[in-house]
Amino acid sequence: MSACPSFDYLMVLPHLRVQNANAVSSPLTHGFPSMTAFLGLMWALERRCRAAGLDLTFRAVGVVCHDHQEQVSDDWFVKSFRLTRNPIDKHGKTAAIVEEGRIHLELSLVFAVESERWLRDPDARQADTGTVAELVSQMRVAGGTIMPPENPTWHRYQPYSEPMHGEKRWESFRKLRMRWLPGFTLVSRDELIDTRLAELHEDDAEATRLDAWLSLCRINWRYETPEKDTAQARRDAWKHDRDGLGWIVPIPVGYGALGDVYPAGAVANARDASTPFRFVESLYSVGQWISPHRLHDPQQMLWYADSQPDNGLYRCRNDFLPTPEFDLFEASFD
């Protein structure tokens, strides 16, 4: 498995208001957009920066979510997406409704950046950061539209960048993470699947990793016979398996190949006839939302691409590992 690429700066575009982002993150999950969407944004932004003459290389991306509002009906146990009513087609018939999940977001985008120009000329950093913010404002974020800030002159909406090299790296990151509060950042918890699988094997030797993933995707309740037959004891006898896990969510992390690579133009109706083609399906894992002040290193929040074509894997990774000094497991599900 690869590791997060090295970088010299963190560039932050704070409190972006994104309207109607894609809430259907994969065929099996919905809610916050997939991290693959933000990696795609990063690559598209790098191409635009090069076209604008900026000497910037984007290595990884992190996201801090400050607010969200998924566009679903509030019907208690059964929820459905709020869909648009499409106009009639050219024949005067009702057009088919394609179910689209949408979500409004307030995000801070954190890019890991390398730039030889910034190392030579530190004064160019702020000007280039402003140019990048202008380029992003013209782009889509996970299919959503970036709305203008409430007041462009407010300090909280101003883009900024900080060096992440030298002796003051930790001090710089410590200040940055406090600026992202209140908010939560998504990190990878792949190891929880192995832990849950070991627990399932205690009762079922044929349990698979899919069973472990599904078990982590839900709240599993069990009833333990109380010692005393009282109303309070019977209520306390109901236990769930979320104690100590924190805010765990199922997430898509990329794509796995279903077959060989086809030459460019060999597959009909492909979007790009000049690029080799391969059929893939989504890969799934488990993530955790944590507060940025619990991070002790920028790599813990950054996502980067890990493509292994020979193994048929095209996925994004994050190098987060729980650290006992911050006690990431102290929060329980209420």
C-alpha positions as YAML, in Angstrom:
chain: A
units: angstrom
residues:
- id: 1
  name: MET
  ca: [0.00, 0.00, 0.00]
- id: 2
  name: SER
  ca: [1.28, 3.45, -0.89]
- id: 3
  name: ALA
  ca: [1.66, 6.42, 1.45]
- id: 4
  name: CYS
  ca: [0.57, 10.03, 1.21]
- id: 5
  name: PRO
  ca: [2.83, 11.96, -1.19]
- id: 6
  name: SER
  ca: [5.09, 14.63, 0.24]
- id: 7
  name: PHE
  ca: [4.08, 18.29, 0.05]
- id: 8
  name: ASP
  ca: [5.29, 21.70, 1.19]
- id: 9
  name: TYR
  ca: [2.10, 23.72, 1.72]
- id: 10
  name: LEU
  ca: [-1.52, 23.39, 2.74]
- id: 11
  name: MET
  ca: [-3.89, 25.58, 0.74]
- id: 12
  name: VAL
  ca: [-7.29, 26.17, 2.35]
- id: 13
  name: LEU
  ca: [-10.45, 27.42, 0.64]
- id: 14
  name: PRO
  ca: [-12.69, 27.99, 3.67]
- id: 15
  name: HIS
  ca: [-16.46, 27.86, 4.08]
- id: 16
  name: LEU
  ca: [-17.50, 27.24, 0.49]
- id: 17
  name: ARG
  ca: [-21.29, 27.07, 0.12]
- id: 18
  name: VAL
  ca: [-22.12, 24.28, -2.32]
- id: 19
  name: GLN
  ca: [-25.69, 23.90, -3.55]
- id: 20
  name: ASN
  ca: [-27.17, 20.68, -4.94]
- id: 21
  name: ALA
  ca: [-24.10, 18.49, -4.67]
- id: 22
  name: ASN
  ca: [-24.51, 14.81, -5.51]
- id: 23
  name: ALA
  ca: [-25.81, 12.97, -2.42]
- id: 24
  name: VAL
  ca: [-25.82, 9.52, -4.08]
- id: 25
  name: SER
  ca: [-22.18, 8.70, -3.42]
- id: 26
  name: SER
  ca: [-22.39, 5.11, -4.76]
- id: 27
  name: PRO
  ca: [-24.94, 2.45, -5.74]
- id: 28
  name: LEU
  ca: [-25.25, 1.44, -2.06]
- id: 29
  name: THR
  ca: [-24.67, 4.63, -0.07]
- id: 30
  name: HIS
  ca: [-26.00, 8.16, 0.08]
- id: 31
  name: GLY
  ca: [-25.28, 11.28, 2.08]
- id: 32
  name: PHE
  ca: [-21.94, 13.06, 1.84]
- id: 33
  name: PRO
  ca: [-20.32, 12.93, -1.64]
- id: 34
  name: SER
  ca: [-17.65, 10.34, -2.29]
- id: 35
  name: MET
  ca: [-14.04, 11.36, -1.72]
- id: 36
  name: THR
  ca: [-13.37, 10.32, -5.33]
- id: 37
  name: ALA
  ca: [-15.40, 13.38, -6.35]
- id: 38
  name: PHE
  ca: [-13.01, 15.66, -4.47]
- id: 39
  name: LEU
  ca: [-9.97, 13.94, -5.97]
- id: 40
  name: GLY
  ca: [-11.50, 14.57, -9.39]
- id: 41
  name: LEU
  ca: [-11.98, 18.21, -8.46]
- id: 42
  name: MET
  ca: [-8.33, 18.41, -7.39]
- id: 43
  name: TRP
  ca: [-7.07, 17.02, -10.72]
- id: 44
  name: ALA
  ca: [-9.34, 19.27, -12.76]
- id: 45
  name: LEU
  ca: [-8.18, 22.26, -10.71]
- id: 46
  name: GLU
  ca: [-4.52, 21.38, -11.29]
- id: 47
  name: ARG
  ca: [-5.08, 21.37, -15.05]
- id: 48
  name: ARG
  ca: [-6.75, 24.78, -14.87]
- id: 49
  name: CYS
  ca: [-3.89, 26.14, -12.77]
- id: 50
  name: ARG
  ca: [-1.33, 24.97, -15.30]
- id: 51
  name: ALA
  ca: [-3.36, 26.59, -18.08]
- id: 52
  name: ALA
  ca: [-3.31, 29.82, -16.05]
- id: 53
  name: GLY
  ca: [0.49, 29.67, -15.72]
- id: 54
  name: LEU
  ca: [0.61, 28.70, -12.03]
- id: 55
  name: ASP
  ca: [3.46, 26.49, -10.84]
- id: 56
  name: LEU
  ca: [1.37, 24.25, -8.56]
- id: 57
  name: THR
  ca: [1.27, 20.50, -8.08]
- id: 58
  name: PHE
  ca: [-1.64, 19.10, -6.04]
- id: 59
  name: ARG
  ca: [-0.76, 16.00, -4.04]
- id: 60
  name: ALA
  ca: [-3.81, 15.27, -1.86]
- id: 61
  name: VAL
  ca: [-7.07, 16.76, -0.65]
- id: 62
  name: GLY
  ca: [-8.95, 16.94, 2.64]
- id: 63
  name: VAL
  ca: [-12.48, 18.12, 3.36]
- id: 64
  name: VAL
  ca: [-13.96, 19.70, 6.47]
- id: 65
  name: CYS
  ca: [-17.76, 19.78, 6.55]
- id: 66
  name: HIS
  ca: [-19.25, 22.63, 8.59]
- id: 67
  name: ASP
  ca: [-22.91, 22.19, 7.64]
- id: 68
  name: HIS
  ca: [-25.06, 19.93, 5.49]
- id: 69
  name: GLN
  ca: [-28.69, 19.62, 4.45]
- id: 70
  name: GLU
  ca: [-29.64, 16.58, 2.42]
- id: 71
  name: GLN
  ca: [-32.69, 17.17, 0.27]
- id: 72
  name: VAL
  ca: [-34.97, 14.40, 1.59]
- id: 73
  name: SER
  ca: [-38.52, 14.28, 2.82]
- id: 74
  name: ASP
  ca: [-38.89, 14.31, 6.60]
- id: 75
  name: ASP
  ca: [-41.19, 11.30, 7.04]
- id: 76
  name: TRP
  ca: [-39.58, 9.83, 10.15]
- id: 77
  name: PHE
  ca: [-38.67, 6.22, 9.39]
- id: 78
  name: VAL
  ca: [-39.15, 6.32, 5.62]
- id: 79
  name: LYS
  ca: [-37.30, 9.01, 3.71]
- id: 80
  name: SER
  ca: [-37.15, 9.77, 0.00]
- id: 81
  name: PHE
  ca: [-35.23, 12.22, -2.14]
- id: 82
  name: ARG
  ca: [-36.88, 15.46, -3.16]
- id: 83
  name: LEU
  ca: [-36.91, 15.16, -6.94]
- id: 84
  name: THR
  ca: [-37.36, 17.75, -9.63]
- id: 85
  name: ARG
  ca: [-40.39, 17.61, -11.92]
- id: 86
  name: ASN
  ca: [-39.00, 17.41, -15.43]
- id: 87
  name: PRO
  ca: [-40.83, 19.21, -18.28]
- id: 88
  name: ILE
  ca: [-42.51, 17.34, -21.08]
- id: 89
  name: ASP
  ca: [-40.43, 16.13, -23.99]
- id: 90
  name: LYS
  ca: [-40.64, 17.17, -27.64]
- id: 91
  name: HIS
  ca: [-43.52, 14.75, -28.22]
- id: 92
  name: GLY
  ca: [-45.60, 16.30, -25.44]
- id: 93
  name: LYS
  ca: [-45.19, 13.30, -23.14]
- id: 94
  name: THR
  ca: [-43.98, 13.29, -19.57]
- id: 95
  name: ALA
  ca: [-40.24, 12.77, -19.44]
- id: 96
  name: ALA
  ca: [-38.88, 10.01, -17.24]
- id: 97
  name: ILE
  ca: [-37.77, 11.04, -13.77]
- id: 98
  name: VAL
  ca: [-34.24, 9.93, -12.96]
- id: 99
  name: GLU
  ca: [-33.79, 9.77, -9.20]
- id: 100
  name: GLU
  ca: [-31.11, 12.24, -8.15]
- id: 101
  name: GLY
  ca: [-30.01, 12.81, -4.59]
- id: 102
  name: ARG
  ca: [-28.95, 16.34, -3.71]
- id: 103
  name: ILE
  ca: [-27.35, 17.91, -0.69]
- id: 104
  name: HIS
  ca: [-26.41, 21.46, 0.31]
- id: 105
  name: LEU
  ca: [-23.00, 21.75, 1.94]
- id: 106
  name: GLU
  ca: [-20.69, 24.22, 3.63]
- id: 107
  name: LEU
  ca: [-17.14, 22.96, 3.14]
- id: 108
  name: SER
  ca: [-13.54, 23.90, 3.67]
- id: 109
  name: LEU
  ca: [-11.29, 22.35, 1.03]
- id: 110
  name: VAL
  ca: [-7.71, 21.59, 2.09]
- id: 111
  name: PHE
  ca: [-5.18, 20.91, -0.68]
- id: 112
  name: ALA
  ca: [-1.67, 19.54, -0.18]
- id: 113
  name: VAL
  ca: [0.46, 21.55, -2.63]
- id: 114
  name: GLU
  ca: [4.01, 21.66, -3.93]
- id: 115
  name: SER
  ca: [5.42, 24.73, -5.68]
- id: 116
  name: GLU
  ca: [9.02, 25.57, -6.55]
- id: 117
  name: ARG
  ca: [7.94, 29.17, -7.23]
- id: 118
  name: TRP
  ca: [6.56, 29.58, -3.72]
- id: 119
  name: LEU
  ca: [9.83, 28.31, -2.26]
- id: 120
  name: ARG
  ca: [11.77, 30.88, -4.29]
- id: 121
  name: ASP
  ca: [9.28, 33.73, -3.92]
- id: 122
  name: PRO
  ca: [7.13, 33.52, -0.74]
- id: 123
  name: ASP
  ca: [5.30, 36.74, -1.70]
- id: 124
  name: ALA
  ca: [3.73, 34.97, -4.68]
- id: 125
  name: ARG
  ca: [1.91, 32.52, -2.45]
- id: 126
  name: GLN
  ca: [-0.99, 34.74, -1.44]
- id: 127
  name: ALA
  ca: [-1.60, 36.00, -4.99]
- id: 128
  name: ASP
  ca: [-1.61, 32.45, -6.38]
- id: 129
  name: THR
  ca: [-3.93, 31.29, -3.60]
- id: 130
  name: GLY
  ca: [-6.42, 33.99, -4.58]
- id: 131
  name: THR
  ca: [-6.18, 32.91, -8.22]
- id: 132
  name: VAL
  ca: [-6.89, 29.30, -7.25]
- id: 133
  name: ALA
  ca: [-9.93, 30.39, -5.23]
- id: 134
  name: GLU
  ca: [-11.22, 32.28, -8.27]
- id: 135
  name: LEU
  ca: [-10.76, 29.21, -10.46]
- id: 136
  name: VAL
  ca: [-12.59, 26.96, -7.99]
- id: 137
  name: SER
  ca: [-15.53, 29.37, -7.84]
- id: 138
  name: GLN
  ca: [-16.10, 28.66, -11.55]
- id: 139
  name: MET
  ca: [-16.09, 24.88, -11.10]
- id: 140
  name: ARG
  ca: [-18.48, 22.23, -9.84]
- id: 141
  name: VAL
  ca: [-17.86, 20.54, -6.49]
- id: 142
  name: ALA
  ca: [-19.23, 16.98, -6.51]
- id: 143
  name: GLY
  ca: [-21.74, 18.14, -9.11]
- id: 144
  name: GLY
  ca: [-22.85, 21.08, -6.98]
- id: 145
  name: THR
  ca: [-22.67, 24.81, -7.66]
- id: 146
  name: ILE
  ca: [-20.52, 27.08, -5.50]
- id: 147
  name: MET
  ca: [-22.59, 30.00, -4.25]
- id: 148
  name: PRO
  ca: [-21.09, 33.46, -3.58]
- id: 149
  name: PRO
  ca: [-20.15, 34.06, 0.09]
- id: 150
  name: GLU
  ca: [-22.49, 36.08, 2.27]
- id: 151
  name: ASN
  ca: [-19.88, 38.82, 2.54]
- id: 152
  name: PRO
  ca: [-16.71, 38.39, 0.42]
- id: 153
  name: THR
  ca: [-14.77, 40.78, 2.67]
- id: 154
  name: TRP
  ca: [-15.23, 38.71, 5.83]
- id: 155
  name: HIS
  ca: [-12.06, 37.09, 7.12]
- id: 156
  name: ARG
  ca: [-13.65, 33.63, 7.39]
- id: 157
  name: TYR
  ca: [-14.15, 33.45, 3.59]
- id: 158
  name: GLN
  ca: [-10.62, 34.48, 2.62]
- id: 159
  name: PRO
  ca: [-8.44, 31.69, 1.13]
- id: 160
  name: TYR
  ca: [-5.06, 31.12, 2.69]
- id: 161
  name: SER
  ca: [-2.06, 28.81, 2.61]
- id: 162
  name: GLU
  ca: [0.50, 27.78, 5.20]
- id: 163
  name: PRO
  ca: [3.96, 26.18, 4.82]
- id: 164
  name: MET
  ca: [4.21, 22.62, 6.07]
- id: 165
  name: HIS
  ca: [7.97, 22.27, 6.01]
- id: 166
  name: GLY
  ca: [10.62, 23.20, 8.51]
- id: 167
  name: GLU
  ca: [10.63, 23.20, 12.29]
- id: 168
  name: LYS
  ca: [7.36, 25.12, 12.67]
- id: 169
  name: ARG
  ca: [5.26, 22.61, 10.74]
- id: 170
  name: TRP
  ca: [3.49, 21.27, 13.83]
- id: 171
  name: GLU
  ca: [2.80, 24.75, 15.19]
- id: 172
  name: SER
  ca: [1.35, 25.87, 11.86]
- id: 173
  name: PHE
  ca: [-0.95, 22.86, 11.63]
- id: 174
  name: ARG
  ca: [-2.07, 23.25, 15.23]
- id: 175
  name: LYS
  ca: [-3.33, 26.74, 14.41]
- id: 176
  name: LEU
  ca: [-4.92, 25.63, 11.16]
- id: 177
  name: ARG
  ca: [-6.97, 22.85, 12.69]
- id: 178
  name: MET
  ca: [-8.50, 25.22, 15.22]
- id: 179
  name: ARG
  ca: [-9.66, 27.50, 12.38]
- id: 180
  name: TRP
  ca: [-11.71, 24.62, 10.97]
- id: 181
  name: LEU
  ca: [-13.96, 24.44, 14.04]
- id: 182
  name: PRO
  ca: [-16.85, 23.82, 14.27]
- id: 183
  name: GLY
  ca: [-16.71, 21.09, 11.66]
- id: 184
  name: PHE
  ca: [-15.88, 17.46, 10.99]
- id: 185
  name: THR
  ca: [-13.45, 15.79, 8.64]
- id: 186
  name: LEU
  ca: [-13.81, 12.33, 7.10]
- id: 187
  name: VAL
  ca: [-11.01, 9.81, 7.67]
- id: 188
  name: SER
  ca: [-10.55, 6.17, 6.69]
- id: 189
  name: ARG
  ca: [-11.08, 3.36, 9.19]
- id: 190
  name: ASP
  ca: [-10.38, 0.29, 7.06]
- id: 191
  name: GLU
  ca: [-9.06, -1.62, 10.07]
- id: 192
  name: LEU
  ca: [-12.49, -1.66, 11.72]
- id: 193
  name: ILE
  ca: [-13.70, -4.17, 9.12]
- id: 194
  name: ASP
  ca: [-11.02, -6.67, 10.18]
- id: 195
  name: THR
  ca: [-11.87, -6.09, 13.84]
- id: 196
  name: ARG
  ca: [-15.60, -6.61, 13.29]
- id: 197
  name: LEU
  ca: [-14.94, -9.67, 11.11]
- id: 198
  name: ALA
  ca: [-12.96, -11.26, 13.96]
- id: 199
  name: GLU
  ca: [-15.89, -10.59, 16.29]
- id: 200
  name: LEU
  ca: [-18.37, -12.17, 13.85]
- id: 201
  name: HIS
  ca: [-16.17, -15.24, 13.47]
- id: 202
  name: GLU
  ca: [-16.68, -15.97, 17.16]
- id: 203
  name: ASP
  ca: [-20.33, -16.84, 16.38]
- id: 204
  name: ASP
  ca: [-20.18, -17.63, 12.66]
- id: 205
  name: ALA
  ca: [-17.06, -19.10, 11.10]
- id: 206
  name: GLU
  ca: [-18.44, -18.46, 7.59]
- id: 207
  name: ALA
  ca: [-18.88, -14.69, 8.05]
- id: 208
  name: THR
  ca: [-17.33, -12.61, 5.28]
- id: 209
  name: ARG
  ca: [-15.94, -9.11, 4.98]
- id: 210
  name: LEU
  ca: [-19.25, -8.07, 3.42]
- id: 211
  name: ASP
  ca: [-21.01, -9.24, 6.58]
- id: 212
  name: ALA
  ca: [-18.57, -7.19, 8.65]
- id: 213
  name: TRP
  ca: [-19.14, -4.10, 6.50]
- id: 214
  name: LEU
  ca: [-22.92, -4.45, 6.72]
- id: 215
  name: SER
  ca: [-22.67, -4.92, 10.48]
- id: 216
  name: LEU
  ca: [-20.74, -1.66, 10.80]
- id: 217
  name: CYS
  ca: [-23.28, 0.14, 8.60]
- id: 218
  name: ARG
  ca: [-26.09, -0.32, 11.10]
- id: 219
  name: ILE
  ca: [-26.80, -0.21, 14.82]
- id: 220
  name: ASN
  ca: [-27.00, -3.77, 16.14]
- id: 221
  name: TRP
  ca: [-29.08, -4.10, 19.30]
- id: 222
  name: ARG
  ca: [-29.09, -7.07, 21.67]
- id: 223
  name: TYR
  ca: [-30.97, -7.89, 24.86]
- id: 224
  name: GLU
  ca: [-29.15, -9.18, 27.93]
- id: 225
  name: THR
  ca: [-31.30, -10.70, 30.65]
- id: 226
  name: PRO
  ca: [-31.15, -8.33, 33.65]
- id: 227
  name: GLU
  ca: [-30.34, -9.54, 37.14]
- id: 228
  name: LYS
  ca: [-33.28, -7.63, 38.60]
- id: 229
  name: ASP
  ca: [-36.78, -7.68, 37.14]
- id: 230
  name: THR
  ca: [-37.47, -3.94, 37.25]
- id: 231
  name: ALA
  ca: [-38.56, -1.51, 34.57]
- id: 232
  name: GLN
  ca: [-35.23, 0.34, 34.67]
- id: 233
  name: ALA
  ca: [-33.24, -2.90, 34.56]
- id: 234
  name: ARG
  ca: [-35.20, -4.10, 31.53]
- id: 235
  name: ARG
  ca: [-34.53, -0.81, 29.72]
- id: 236
  name: ASP
  ca: [-30.83, -0.98, 30.55]
- id: 237
  name: ALA
  ca: [-30.68, -4.57, 29.30]
- id: 238
  name: TRP
  ca: [-30.84, -3.35, 25.70]
- id: 239
  name: LYS
  ca: [-27.28, -2.86, 24.43]
- id: 240
  name: HIS
  ca: [-25.85, -1.76, 21.07]
- id: 241
  name: ASP
  ca: [-22.45, -2.20, 19.44]
- id: 242
  name: ARG
  ca: [-21.67, 1.48, 18.77]
- id: 243
  name: ASP
  ca: [-20.13, 2.19, 22.18]
- id: 244
  name: GLY
  ca: [-16.60, 3.50, 21.65]
- id: 245
  name: LEU
  ca: [-16.77, 3.56, 17.84]
- id: 246
  name: GLY
  ca: [-17.65, 7.21, 17.30]
- id: 247
  name: TRP
  ca: [-19.32, 8.54, 14.14]
- id: 248
  name: ILE
  ca: [-18.80, 5.56, 11.79]
- id: 249
  name: VAL
  ca: [-20.22, 5.63, 8.25]
- id: 250
  name: PRO
  ca: [-20.05, 3.36, 5.17]
- id: 251
  name: ILE
  ca: [-18.18, 5.03, 2.31]
- id: 252
  name: PRO
  ca: [-17.13, 4.26, -1.29]
- id: 253
  name: VAL
  ca: [-13.36, 4.44, -1.74]
- id: 254
  name: GLY
  ca: [-12.86, 3.89, -5.46]
- id: 255
  name: TYR
  ca: [-13.35, 1.25, -8.12]
- id: 256
  name: GLY
  ca: [-12.39, -2.36, -8.80]
- id: 257
  name: ALA
  ca: [-11.95, -3.79, -12.30]
- id: 258
  name: LEU
  ca: [-14.49, -6.25, -13.70]
- id: 259
  name: GLY
  ca: [-12.38, -7.22, -16.70]
- id: 260
  name: ASP
  ca: [-9.39, -6.36, -18.84]
- id: 261
  name: VAL
  ca: [-8.50, -2.95, -20.26]
- id: 262
  name: TYR
  ca: [-9.95, -2.29, -23.72]
- id: 263
  name: PRO
  ca: [-8.03, -0.19, -26.27]
- id: 264
  name: ALA
  ca: [-9.16, 3.38, -26.84]
- id: 265
  name: GLY
  ca: [-12.24, 3.53, -29.05]
- id: 266
  name: ALA
  ca: [-12.96, -0.21, -28.77]
- id: 267
  name: VAL
  ca: [-16.07, 0.27, -26.59]
- id: 268
  name: ALA
  ca: [-19.05, 1.95, -28.22]
- id: 269
  name: ASN
  ca: [-20.56, 5.05, -26.65]
- id: 270
  name: ALA
  ca: [-17.62, 5.59, -24.29]
- id: 271
  name: ARG
  ca: [-17.31, 9.16, -23.08]
- id: 272
  name: ASP
  ca: [-13.68, 9.47, -24.21]
- id: 273
  name: ALA
  ca: [-12.67, 7.64, -27.38]
- id: 274
  name: SER
  ca: [-8.97, 8.50, -26.92]
- id: 275
  name: THR
  ca: [-8.50, 6.82, -23.52]
- id: 276
  name: PRO
  ca: [-8.32, 3.06, -22.79]
- id: 277
  name: PHE
  ca: [-11.55, 1.72, -21.25]
- id: 278
  name: ARG
  ca: [-12.25, -0.66, -18.37]
- id: 279
  name: PHE
  ca: [-15.47, -1.78, -16.72]
- id: 280
  name: VAL
  ca: [-15.38, -1.31, -12.94]
- id: 281
  name: GLU
  ca: [-17.60, -1.49, -9.86]
- id: 282
  name: SER
  ca: [-17.51, 0.49, -6.62]
- id: 283
  name: LEU
  ca: [-15.26, -0.45, -3.70]
- id: 284
  name: TYR
  ca: [-16.53, 0.09, -0.17]
- id: 285
  name: SER
  ca: [-14.97, 0.66, 3.21]
- id: 286
  name: VAL
  ca: [-15.71, 2.41, 6.49]
- id: 287
  name: GLY
  ca: [-14.96, 6.01, 7.42]
- id: 288
  name: GLN
  ca: [-15.22, 8.10, 10.55]
- id: 289
  name: TRP
  ca: [-16.15, 11.74, 11.03]
- id: 290
  name: ILE
  ca: [-13.91, 13.38, 13.62]
- id: 291
  name: SER
  ca: [-13.34, 16.92, 14.79]
- id: 292
  name: PRO
  ca: [-10.21, 18.52, 13.25]
- id: 293
  name: HIS
  ca: [-8.82, 19.40, 16.68]
- id: 294
  name: ARG
  ca: [-8.23, 15.66, 17.23]
- id: 295
  name: LEU
  ca: [-5.74, 15.49, 14.35]
- id: 296
  name: HIS
  ca: [-2.05, 15.65, 15.17]
- id: 297
  name: ASP
  ca: [-0.70, 15.58, 11.60]
- id: 298
  name: PRO
  ca: [-2.06, 16.85, 8.25]
- id: 299
  name: GLN
  ca: [-1.61, 13.43, 6.62]
- id: 300
  name: GLN
  ca: [-4.36, 12.10, 8.88]
- id: 301
  name: MET
  ca: [-7.02, 14.10, 7.02]
- id: 302
  name: LEU
  ca: [-5.65, 14.00, 3.46]
- id: 303
  name: TRP
  ca: [-6.91, 11.63, 0.74]
- id: 304
  name: TYR
  ca: [-4.79, 10.65, -2.26]
- id: 305
  name: ALA
  ca: [-5.02, 8.31, -5.25]
- id: 306
  name: ASP
  ca: [-3.63, 4.78, -5.10]
- id: 307
  name: SER
  ca: [-4.01, 3.21, -8.54]
- id: 308
  name: GLN
  ca: [-2.88, -0.38, -9.09]
- id: 309
  name: PRO
  ca: [-3.93, -1.23, -12.68]
- id: 310
  name: ASP
  ca: [-2.21, -4.63, -12.60]
- id: 311
  name: ASN
  ca: [-4.36, -5.59, -9.60]
- id: 312
  name: GLY
  ca: [-7.49, -3.95, -10.98]
- id: 313
  name: LEU
  ca: [-7.69, -1.40, -8.16]
- id: 314
  name: TYR
  ca: [-8.35, 2.31, -8.56]
- id: 315
  name: ARG
  ca: [-9.04, 3.68, -5.13]
- id: 316
  name: CYS
  ca: [-8.37, 6.60, -2.83]
- id: 317
  name: ARG
  ca: [-6.60, 6.21, 0.49]
- id: 318
  name: ASN
  ca: [-6.18, 8.06, 3.74]
- id: 319
  name: ASP
  ca: [-3.41, 7.44, 6.28]
- id: 320
  name: PHE
  ca: [-5.39, 8.06, 9.45]
- id: 321
  name: LEU
  ca: [-4.59, 5.90, 12.46]
- id: 322
  name: PRO
  ca: [-6.12, 6.33, 15.93]
- id: 323
  name: THR
  ca: [-3.76, 8.02, 18.36]
- id: 324
  name: PRO
  ca: [-4.16, 7.29, 22.09]
- id: 325
  name: GLU
  ca: [-3.03, 10.78, 23.11]
- id: 326
  name: PHE
  ca: [-6.21, 12.21, 21.61]
- id: 327
  name: ASP
  ca: [-8.52, 9.38, 22.74]
- id: 328
  name: LEU
  ca: [-10.53, 9.20, 19.54]
- id: 329
  name: PHE
  ca: [-12.80, 6.51, 20.98]
- id: 330
  name: GLU
  ca: [-14.12, 8.43, 23.98]
- id: 331
  name: ALA
  ca: [-17.32, 9.49, 22.17]
- id: 332
  name: SER
  ca: [-20.17, 7.00, 22.14]
- id: 333
  name: PHE
  ca: [-23.37, 6.80, 20.17]
- id: 334
  name: ASP
  ca: [-26.35, 8.33, 21.96]
...
